[in-house]
Amino acid sequence: MNSSERLSDRTPYPLDRPLPTEVVAGGGVFRIHYRRYPVFGWPWLRGRALIFAICIGLWALLSGVGLGMTTFDAKIGILSGLHFFGAFMLMTCAGPLLATFVRHRDLPLRRERIGVVAAVSIGIVIAYFADAWASGYLAQVMPKTQGIDVTVKPPTFSAFTTAVLATVKVVIGLLVYGALGGGLALRAYFGELRRWQDNRQADALAALELRKQQSELRLGVLQAQVEPHFLFNTLASVRALLRQEPAQAEATLDALVDYLRATIPKLRDEHSALHSTLGQQLDLCASYLELMRLRTAGRLNYRVDVDDALRALPCPPMLLISLVENAIKHGIEPKPGPGTVTISAERHGRDLHIRVIDDGLGLQLGVGGGLGLANIRAQLDARYGARADFQLSGEPACGARAELRLPLDDHALHDEPLEHEAQ
């Protein structure tokens, strides 16, 4: 048997580390901490033994005090409490302790499972003798209470009824000893590996789905980075300017080249197509706005009001440029006369807030549900879920305001000094 076969025939996860939440048996708000670990592992056993020790200790204390007061003998009360505590700790922990030893021997799964069942069975036998030991001591000290009158005599039964009651007593005893001695844990133990395998399969499917979404997102980013109609319109503007204003035509071509250099990524680098910084996206927007300023013969003005210290923070590609393009297309271009687009960004705690404000025509019917804005919401949902937010609203005077709230991961927070947080 080679090493890979040997490993596949054993427990494939460590026994001293917590299991994924989906693997843990039981759940809800009452999930106890020790149950986060593999059943019959040392952390599981320590946590379980502690819980039982606290409960049994309180019960033994109350029983000892009660017997001591009943017999007027403090020694009997103390010894009774100790007997109860020792007996019930053996009843609850002997089987799980033996099963833990078995599971940590790194046996093949089949032999391990047989050994664990045998260990719990031996624990049930130990529980029976521990109960008999404590009950025997109780029977010895009970004569101290003979002064108490018994007014109700126990009923008498036939031999058959006595045999049936004895059988029921044995069965109930086995059920109780089994439940307290690790029998309930056996069910969780046998289902643990299956739950772990199901969780691994679910994680693999989720990872596959994520890779599919990233591939589709990357394709969408690449397709959106050079919009054909935008290129055609820009080249048409350059053609019209060549004879009348060649200097402006040259400046427009230079701005177009700068924009294309900023937008066309390294096609073989998937990471650059899916991840970027705020600084990179601001540069992309600035090159686009400069190009549009030249195309509109200076009718467009723009400002970028962002602290340099924020430029290294992560910012998904194409989100910001989509907002800027939306402001130009629906706000500035249809508006007679000059217009201004302002980009600003601030950090508030663990979030990055970005705003794109224009003084164009304002929100028009149907603008808030356009394809570009729908793509922005879809990308935010795919990347961040409910942790991100996007709002589009009208300005009090005229124009529109688009706001993004992006969560910052721990790495970004570590790299960015706290003194740059927005107050």
DRENSE-347513 format. One record per atom (N, C-alpha, C): residue in three letters; x, y, z. Coordinates in steps of 0.1 Angstrom, whole numbers, plus 5000, padded with zeros to 4 digits. Each point is the difference from the previous one (the first is absolute). Example, Ala and Ser with C-alpha at 12.3 -4.5 7.8 and 13.67 -1.06 7.14 Angstrom:
ALA513249435078 ALA499150125000 ALA500950125000 SER499650114993 SER500950115000 SER499250115008 
This chain:
MET500949885000 MET499150125000 MET500950125000 ASN499850104990 ASN500850115000 ASN499550115009 SER500850115001 SER499650105011 SER498750074997 SER499750024987 SER498750074997 SER498849915003 GLU500149874998 GLU499049915004 GLU499850005015 ARG501250005007 ARG499949995014 ARG499350135006 LEU500350114995 LEU499450125005 LEU498550014997 SER499649954988 SER498650004996 SER499249915009 ASP500649905007 ASP499349915008 ASP499950045014 ARG500450125003 ARG500050055014 ARG499250145000 THR499850045012 THR499350135002 THR500850114993 PRO499450074990 PRO500850094992 PRO500150145005 TYR499650025013 TYR500150145005 TYR500649995015 PRO500650105005 PRO500649995013 PRO499050005011 LEU500349935011 LEU499049985011 LEU500250115010 ASP501050094999 ASP500250105010 ASP499650144995 ARG499450014988 ARG499550134994 ARG498550004998 PRO499450125002 PRO498650014998 PRO499649964986 LEU498849944999 LEU499449964987 LEU499350124994 PRO499850004987 PRO499250114994 PRO498650005006 THR499450115000 THR498750015007 THR498949914994 GLU500149974987 GLU499049924993 GLU500249855004 VAL501249975005 VAL500349865004 VAL499649965014 VAL499950105008 VAL499749985015 VAL498649945001 ALA499949895008 ALA498749945003 ALA499250095009 GLY498750014998 GLY499250085008 GLY500250154996 GLY499450095007 GLY500250144996 GLY499150095007 GLY499850124993 GLY499150105006 GLY500850085011 VAL499250085007 VAL500750085010 VAL500549935012 PHE499649875001 PHE500449925012 PHE501249914997 ARG500750034989 ARG501149914997 ARG501150035010 ILE500549895006 ILE501050015011 ILE501450004993 HIS500950075006 HIS501350034993 HIS500749874997 TYR500049905009 TYR500849884998 TYR499649924988 ARG498750024996 ARG499449924989 ARG500550054987 ARG500850115000 ARG500650054987 ARG501249914996 TYR500549925009 TYR501149914998 TYR499649864996 PRO500849934993 PRO499749864996 PRO499649925013 VAL499049914998 VAL499549925011 VAL501149905004 PHE500249985013 PHE501149915006 PHE501450054996 GLY500150134999 GLY501350075000 GLY500350065013 TRP501350035003 TRP500350055014 TRP499350135003 PRO499950104991 PRO499350125003 PRO498549985003 TRP499449914992 TRP498649965002 TRP499849935014 LEU500949915004 LEU499949935012 LEU500250105012 ARG501050094999 ARG500250095011 ARG498850095002 GLY499450064989 GLY498950085002 GLY498849935005 ARG499749884995 ARG498949925005 ARG500249965015 ALA501249965003 ALA500249965015 ALA499850125009 LEU500450124995 LEU499850125008 LEU498550035003 ILE499349994989 ILE498550035001 ILE499449905010 PHE500349874999 PHE499449905009 PHE500550025014 ALA501350045002 ALA500650015013 ALA499350125007 ILE499650104993 ILE499350115007 ILE498649965004 CYS499349944991 CYS498649965003 CYS500049895011 ILE500849904998 ILE500049895010 ILE500550055014 GLY501050095000 GLY500550065012 GLY499050085008 LEU499150074993 LEU499050085006 LEU498949905006 TRP499749904992 TRP499049905005 TRP500649925012 ALA501249964999 ALA500649935012 ALA500150085012 LEU500350134998 LEU500050095012 LEU498650015006 LEU499050024992 LEU498750015006 LEU499649875007 SER500349884993 SER499749875006 SER500749985013 GLY501350035000 GLY500849995013 GLY499550085011 VAL499650124997 VAL499550095010 VAL498749955006 GLY499149954990 GLY498749945004 GLY500249885009 LEU500949914997 LEU500249885008 LEU500750035013 GLY500950105000 GLY500650045012 GLY499050065010 MET499150084995 MET498950065009 MET499149895004 THR499749904991 THR499049905004 THR500649905011 THR501249974999 THR500749905009 THR500650085012 PHE500150134999 PHE500750085010 PHE501549955002 ASP500549974988 ASP501449955000 ASP500750074988 ALA500950095003 ALA500750084989 ALA500949904992 LYS500649915007 LYS500949904993 LYS499249924989 ILE498849955004 ILE499249934990 ILE499650094988 GLY499750125003 GLY499750104989 GLY501150024991 ILE501250025005 ILE501250024992 ILE500349884992 LEU500149885006 LEU500349874993 LEU499049974990 SER498750025003 SER499049984990 SER500150084988 GLY500350135002 GLY500250094989 GLY501249964991 LEU501149955007 LEU501249964992 LEU499649874993 HIS499349915006 HIS499649874993 HIS499250044988 PHE499050085001 PHE499150044989 PHE500950064989 PHE500850095004 PHE500850074989 PHE500949914993 GLY500749915007 GLY500949904994 GLY499349904991 ALA498949955005 ALA499249904993 ALA499450064987 PHE499450125001 PHE499450064988 PHE501150054990 MET501250045004 MET501050044991 MET500549874993 LEU500149895007 LEU500449884993 LEU498949954990 MET498750025004 MET498949964991 MET500050094987 THR500450125001 THR499950094989 THR501350014992 CYS501149975006 CYS501350034993 CYS500849874997 ALA499749895006 ALA500949884998 ALA499949964985 GLY498849984995 GLY499949964986 GLY500650104990 PRO499750135001 PRO500650104991 PRO501550015001 LEU500649985013 LEU501450005001 LEU500749884993 LEU499449885002 LEU500649894992 LEU499850024985 ALA498950054996 ALA499850024985 ALA501050114995 THR500350095008 THR501050114996 THR501449934998 PHE500349925009 PHE501349934999 PHE500049924987 VAL498949934997 VAL500049924988 VAL500150094987 ARG499350115000 ARG500050084988 ARG501350074998 HIS500850025010 HIS501350064998 HIS501149904997 ARG499749884998 ARG501049904996 ARG500249994985 ASP499350094993 ASP500250014985 ASP499849864993 LEU498949945004 LEU499649874994 LEU499350024987 PRO499949904991 PRO499150004989 PRO498650035004 LEU499250064992 LEU498750045004 LEU499149895005 ARG500149884993 ARG499149895004 ARG500449955014 ARG501349995002 ARG500549955013 ARG499750115011 GLU500250124996 GLU499750115010 GLU498650005005 ARG499149984990 ARG498650005004 ARG499649895009 ILE500549884997 ILE499849885008 ILE500550035014 GLY501250065001 GLY500750035013 GLY499250105008 VAL499550104993 VAL499250105007 VAL498749955006 VAL499349914992 VAL498849945005 VAL500349915012 ALA501149924999 ALA500449925011 ALA500450085012 ALA500650114998 ALA500450095012 ALA498850055007 VAL499050054992 VAL498850055006 VAL499249895007 SER500149884995 SER499349895006 SER500749965014 ILE501350005000 ILE500749985012 ILE499750115010 GLY499850134995 GLY499650115009 GLY498749975006 ILE499149944993 ILE498649975005 ILE500149905012 VAL500949904998 VAL500249905011 VAL500650075012 ILE501050094998 ILE500650085011 ILE498950085007 ALA499250064992 ALA498950085005 ALA499149925010 TYR499749884996 TYR499249915008 TYR500649985013 PHE501349965000 PHE500749975013 PHE500250135008 ALA500250114993 ALA500150135008 ALA498750035007 ASP498949984993 ASP498750025006 ASP499849915012 ALA500349874998 ALA499949905011 ALA500850045012 TRP501250054997 TRP500950045011 TRP499450125008 ALA499550104993 ALA499450115007 ALA498749965007 SER499249924993 SER498849955007 SER500349925012 GLY501049925000 GLY500449915011 GLY500450095012 TYR500850114997 TYR500350095011 TYR498850065006 LEU499150044991 LEU498750075005 LEU499249905009 ALA500049874996 ALA499349905008 ALA500649995014 GLN501350025001 GLN500749985012 GLN499750125010 VAL499850124994 VAL499850115009 VAL498550025003 MET499249944992 MET498550035002 MET499549955013 PRO500649905007 PRO499549965013 PRO500050125010 LYS500850104998 LYS500050115009 LYS498750075000 THR499249974990 THR498750074999 THR498849915004 GLN500349905008 GLN499049905003 GLN498950065010 GLY500450125006 GLY499050065009 GLY498850064992 ILE500150014987 ILE498950054993 ILE499049904997 ASP498750025004 ASP499049904999 ASP499649994985 VAL499849884995 VAL499549974987 VAL498549975001 THR499250084994 THR498649985001 THR499449934989 VAL500749994988 VAL499549934988 VAL500949884998 LYS499449885000 LYS500749884997 LYS500149974985 PRO501249954996 PRO500149984986 PRO499149884995 PRO499550014988 PRO499149894995 PRO500749874998 THR499349905000 THR500649864996 THR499549964987 PHE500949944992 PHE499749954986 PHE500249864999 SER499449944989 SER500249864997 SER501449984994 ALA500449874999 ALA501349974994 ALA500250054986 PHE498949994992 PHE500150044986 PHE500150154999 THR499250075008 THR500050155000 THR501450055005 THR500549935010 THR501350045005 THR501149984989 ALA499949894993 ALA501049984989 ALA499950114989 VAL498750034997 VAL499850114990 VAL500650135004 LEU499750035013 LEU500550135005 LEU501550005001 ALA500649885003 ALA501450005000 ALA500650024986 THR499449944990 THR500450014987 THR499950154995 VAL498950065003 VAL499850144997 VAL501150095007 LYS500249965012 LYS501150085008 LYS501349994993 VAL500449884996 VAL501349984993 VAL500050074987 VAL498950004992 VAL500050074987 VAL500150155002 ILE499250055010 ILE500150145003 ILE501450045005 GLY500649915008 GLY501350035005 GLY501050004988 LEU499949914991 LEU501050004989 LEU499850134991 LEU498750044998 LEU499850124992 LEU500650125007 VAL499850015013 VAL500550115008 VAL501550005000 TYR500649885003 TYR501549995000 TYR500550034986 GLY499349954990 GLY500550024986 GLY499950154996 ALA498950075004 ALA499950144996 ALA501050085007 LEU500149985014 LEU501050085007 LEU501449964997 GLY500349884996 GLY501349954999 GLY500650014985 GLY499450084992 GLY500650024986 GLY499149944989 GLY498949935003 GLY499249954990 GLY499450104990 LEU499650125006 LEU499550104991 LEU501150064991 ALA501350005005 ALA501150054992 ALA500349914989 LEU499749875001 LEU500249914989 LEU499350044987 ARG498850055001 ARG499350044988 ARG500750114994 ALA500450105008 ALA500750114994 ALA501449964994 TYR500649905006 TYR501349954995 TYR499849934987 PHE499049924998 PHE499949934988 PHE499550094988 GLY499450115003 GLY499550094990 GLY501050114997 GLU501150015008 GLU500950114999 GLU500850004987 LEU500549884996 LEU500849994987 LEU499150034988 ARG498849955000 ARG499150034989 ARG499750154999 ARG499750065012 ARG499850154999 ARG501250074995 TRP501249965005 TRP501250064995 TRP500249994985 GLN499849884995 GLN500149984985 GLN498950084993 ASP498850005005 ASP499050094993 ASP500450145000 ASN500650055011 ASN500450145001 ASN501250034990 ARG500949904999 ARG501150024990 ARG499450004986 GLN499149924997 GLN499450004987 GLN499250134997 ALA499350055010 ALA499350134999 ALA501050114998 ASP501150005007 ASP501150104998 ASP500649994986 ALA500249884996 ALA500649994986 ALA499050054990 LEU498749975001 LEU499050054991 LEU500050165001 ALA500050055012 ALA500050155001 ALA501250064994 ALA501249945002 ALA501250054994 ALA499950004985 LEU499549894994 LEU499849994986 LEU499050104995 GLU499050035007 GLU499050104996 GLU500750145001 LEU500850025010 LEU500750135001 LEU501050024989 ARG500749894996 ARG500950024989 ARG499350034987 LYS498849934998 LYS499150034989 LYS499650155000 GLN499650055011 GLN499550145001 GLN501250094997 GLN501249975005 GLN501250084998 GLN500350004985 SER499949894994 SER500349994985 SER499050094993 GLU498749995003 GLU499050084993 GLU500250155003 LEU500450035013 LEU500250135004 LEU501250064992 ARG501149924999 ARG501250044993 ARG499750034985 LEU499249914994 LEU499650024986 LEU499250124998 GLY499050035010 GLY499250124999 GLY500950125002 VAL501050005009 VAL500950115002 VAL500850034987 LEU500549894994 LEU500850024987 LEU499150064989 GLN498849954999 GLN499150054990 GLN499650145002 ALA499850045013 ALA499550135003 ALA501150115000 GLN501349965000 GLN501150095001 GLN500250094988 VAL499649954988 VAL500150084988 VAL498649994993 GLU499250105002 GLU498650004995 GLU500150054986 PRO499549914990 PRO500250044986 PRO499450134996 HIS498850035005 HIS499450134996 HIS500850125005 PHE500549985012 PHE500850115005 PHE501350024991 LEU500649894996 LEU501250024991 LEU499650064987 PHE498949954994 PHE499550064987 PHE499750155001 ASN499350035011 ASN499750155002 ASN501250085002 THR501049955007 THR501250085003 THR500850014987 LEU500149904992 LEU500750014987 LEU499350094990 ALA498749995001 ALA499250094991 ALA500350155004 SER500150035013 SER500350135005 SER501450044995 VAL500949915001 VAL501450034995 VAL500050044985 ARG499349924993 ARG499950024985 ARG499450134997 ALA499050055007 ALA499450134998 ALA500950115004 LEU500949985009 LEU500950105005 LEU501350014992 LEU500349904992 LEU501350004993 LEU500350124991 ARG499050044993 ARG500250124991 ARG499850135007 GLN499050015009 GLN499850135006 GLN500850035012 GLU500249905009 GLU500850025012 GLU501049885002 PRO501049994992 PRO500949895001 PRO500749985013 ALA500250115007 ALA500749995014 ALA499049935009 GLN498750045000 GLN499149935009 GLN499849864996 ALA500049974987 ALA499949864995 ALA501249925005 GLU501250065000 GLU501249935005 GLU499849975015 ALA499650105007 ALA499849995015 ALA498949895003 THR499050004992 THR499049895002 THR500549874998 LEU500849984989 LEU500749874997 LEU500949965012 ASP500750105005 ASP500949965011 ASP499249965013 ALA498950075002 ALA499249965012 ALA499449864997 LEU499649974988 LEU499449874997 LEU501149895002 VAL501250034996 VAL501149905003 VAL500249985014 ASP500050115008 ASP500249985015 ASP498849925006 TYR498850034995 TYR498949925005 TYR500149854997 LEU500449974987 LEU500149864997 LEU501149935008 ARG501150075002 ARG501149945008 ARG499549975014 ALA499150095005 ALA499549985014 ALA498949895001 THR499349974988 THR498949915001 THR500449864995 ILE500849984991 ILE500349874994 ILE501049935010 PRO499649895007 PRO500849945010 PRO501049904993 LYS500849945008 LYS500849884995 LYS499149884999 LEU499649964988 LEU499049914998 LEU500349865007 ARG501249975002 ARG500349875006 ARG500150015015 ASP499850125006 ASP500050025014 ASP498650015005 GLU499449895005 GLU498750005005 GLU499850095012 HIS501150005008 HIS499950085013 HIS499850154997 SER500750054990 SER499950144997 SER498650034994 ALA499449904994 ALA498750034994 ALA498950005010 LEU500249945012 LEU499049985010 LEU500350095012 HIS501250055002 HIS500450075012 HIS500850134996 SER499850115007 SER500750124997 SER500050085013 THR500650124999 THR500150095011 THR499150134997 LEU499750075010 LEU499350134998 LEU500850094991 GLY501350005002 GLY500950094991 GLY499949974986 GLN500049874997 GLN499949954986 GLN498750044994 GLN498949995007 GLN498750034995 GLN499850164999 LEU500650075009 LEU500050154998 LEU500850044988 ASP501149944997 ASP500850044988 ASP499249964988 LEU499349895000 LEU499249964988 LEU498950114998 CYS499350045011 CYS498950104999 CYS500650134995 ALA501250045005 ALA500550134996 ALA500450004986 SER500549894994 SER500349994986 SER498850014992 TYR498949935004 TYR498750004993 TYR499450145000 LEU500050075012 LEU499550135001 LEU500850104992 GLU501349994999 GLU500850094992 GLU499649984985 LEU499849884996 LEU499749974987 LEU498650064997 MET499049995009 MET498750054998 MET500150165000 ARG500850055008 ARG500250155000 ARG500450054987 LEU501049934993 LEU500450044987 LEU498949984990 ARG499349895001 ARG498949974990 ARG498950105001 THR499850065012 THR498950095001 THR500550154999 ALA501250014995 ALA500650144998 ALA500050085013 GLY500449935011 GLY500250075012 GLY498750035008 ARG498949954995 ARG498750025007 ARG499949925013 LEU500949905001 LEU500049915013 LEU501150055009 ASN499750015012 ASN501050025011 ASN500049885009 TYR501149975007 TYR500049895009 TYR501050025011 ARG499749945012 ARG500950015011 ARG500149865007 VAL501249975005 VAL500249885007 VAL500550045014 ASP499149985010 ASP500350055014 ASP500249875008 VAL501249945000 VAL500349885007 VAL501450015006 ASP500149975013 ASP501350005007 ASP500949904994 ASP501350044998 ASP500949904994 ASP500249885008 ALA499850015013 ALA500249895009 ALA499049894998 LEU498950034993 LEU498949904997 LEU500249934987 ARG501050044992 ARG500149944986 ARG500449865001 ALA500649955010 ALA500549865001 ALA498949915004 LEU498850055005 LEU498949915004 LEU499449934989 PRO499549885002 PRO499449924989 PRO498750064995 CYS499849994987 CYS498850054994 CYS499749914988 PRO498949934999 PRO499749914989 PRO500150084986 PRO500549934990 PRO500150074987 PRO498650034994 MET499950114992 MET498950034992 MET498850065008 LEU500050005013 LEU498950055008 LEU500050154999 LEU501150075003 LEU500150145000 LEU499850064986 ILE500749944990 ILE499950054986 ILE498649994995 SER499249905004 SER498649994996 SER499250115006 LEU500350045012 LEU499250115006 LEU500450134993 VAL501250024996 VAL500450124993 VAL499450014986 GLU500149884993 GLU499450004987 GLU498550035001 ASN499349955010 ASN498650025002 ASN499750155002 ALA500950075008 ALA499850145002 ALA500250084987 ILE500949964992 ILE500350074987 ILE498849984991 LYS499649874998 LYS499049964990 LYS498650065004 HIS499649995012 HIS498750045004 HIS499950145006 GLY501150055004 GLY500050135007 GLY500650124992 ILE501349984996 ILE500750114994 ILE499750024985 GLU500149894992 GLU499950014986 GLU498650064996 PRO498949955006 PRO498750064995 PRO499850145005 LYS500850055009 LYS499850135006 LYS500650114992 PRO499250114996 PRO500650114993 PRO501050075010 GLY501250054994 GLY500950075008 GLY501049925008 PRO500850065008 PRO501049925007 PRO499549925011 GLY500749905004 GLY499749915011 GLY501249955007 THR499849955012 THR501249965009 THR499749865006 VAL501049925000 VAL499949875007 VAL501150005011 THR499649965012 THR500950005011 THR500149865006 ILE501249955002 ILE500249875006 ILE500750025013 SER499449945011 SER500650015013 SER500049875007 ALA500849985010 ALA500149875007 ALA500550035015 GLU499449935009 GLU500450015014 GLU500049865006 ARG500749995011 ARG499949875007 ARG499350035014 HIS499049915002 HIS499350015013 HIS500149865007 GLY500950005010 GLY500249875007 GLY500549894990 ARG499149904999 ARG500449884992 ARG499450014986 ASP499550124996 ASP499450014987 ASP500650114992 LEU500049994987 LEU500450104990 LEU498850064993 HIS499850135002 HIS498950074994 HIS500550084988 ILE499349974988 ILE500450074988 ILE498850074994 ARG500150134996 ARG498950074994 ARG500450064986 VAL499049994991 VAL500150064987 VAL498850104999 ILE500350134999 ILE499050105000 ILE500150084987 ASP498850024993 ASP500050084988 ASP498950115002 ASP500250114992 ASP498950105001 ASP499350014986 GLY499849884995 GLY499349994987 GLY498550015001 LEU499349934992 LEU498550014999 LEU499349945012 GLY500749925008 GLY499449935011 GLY499449874996 LEU499449935010 LEU499549874997 LEU498850014991 GLN500049914990 GLN498950004990 GLN499349865002 LEU498849994996 LEU499249885001 LEU500749894993 GLY500249895008 GLY500649884994 GLY501549995001 VAL500750115004 VAL501550005001 VAL500449915011 GLY499349995011 GLY500549925012 GLY499949854997 GLY499449964989 GLY499949864998 GLY500749954987 GLY501050094996 GLY500749974988 GLY500949875001 LEU500549954988 LEU500849885000 LEU501350025008 GLY500650124998 GLY501350035007 GLY499950005015 LEU498950065005 LEU499850015015 LEU499649865005 ALA499249924992 ALA499749865004 ALA501349925001 ASN500950024991 ASN501349935001 ASN500850035012 ILE499950135004 ILE500750055012 ILE499449935012 ARG498749995001 ARG499449945011 ARG500349845000 ALA500049944989 ALA500349864999 ALA501449975004 GLN501050094996 GLN501449985004 GLN500250025015 LEU499350105005 LEU500150025015 LEU499549885007 ASP498849954996 ASP499449885007 ASP500949884999 ALA500749984988 ALA500849884998 ALA501350015009 ARG500550125001 ARG501350025007 ARG499850015016 TYR499050085004 TYR499850035014 TYR498749955006 GLY499049964993 GLY498849975006 GLY499350125005 ALA499549995012 ALA499250115006 ALA501050105007 ARG501349985000 ARG500950095007 ARG500350134992 ALA499750004987 ALA500250124992 ALA498650074997 ASP500150124995 ASP498850084998 ASP500250094988 PHE498950024992 PHE500150104989 PHE498750085000 GLN500150135000 GLN498950095000 GLN500150104989 LEU498950034993 LEU499950104989 LEU498950105004 SER500350125001 SER499050105004 SER500250134992 GLY499050095000 GLY500150134994 GLY500650105010 GLU500750104994 GLU500550115008 GLU498950105002 PRO500150085011 PRO498950095003 PRO499850104989 ALA501150064994 ALA499850104990 ALA499849934986 CYS501049934996 CYS499949944987 CYS501249894999 GLY499749904993 GLY501149904999 GLY499749875007 ALA501049925002 ALA499849875006 ALA501249965009 ARG499749925010 ARG501149955009 ARG500049855000 ALA501149934997 ALA500149865001 ALA501049975011 GLU499649915010 GLU500949985011 GLU500249845002 LEU501249975002 LEU500549865002 LEU500549995014 ARG499649895007 ARG500649975013 ARG500649864999 LEU501349995000 LEU500749874999 LEU500749965013 PRO499849885004 PRO500749955012 PRO501549984998 LEU500850045009 LEU501549974999 LEU500449885008 ASP500849914994 ASP500449885007 ASP501150045010 ASP500449905008 ASP500950025011 ASP501450044994 HIS500449954989 HIS501350034994 HIS500050154996 ALA498950054994 ALA500050144997 ALA500050095012 LEU499349965011 LEU500050085012 LEU501450005006 HIS500749894999 HIS501349995006 HIS501050094992 ASP499850014987 ASP500950084992 ASP499850155001 GLU498750035003 GLU499650145000 GLU500050055015 PRO500950115003 PRO500050055014 PRO498750055005 LEU499749995012 LEU498750055006 LEU499950154999 GLU501150084999 GLU499850145000 GLU499450054988 HIS499849914989 HIS499450054988 HIS498549975000 GLU499549955010 GLU498649975001 GLU499250145000 ALA498950004993 ALA499250125000 ALA499350025013 GLN500150125005 GLN499450035013 GLN498550044998 
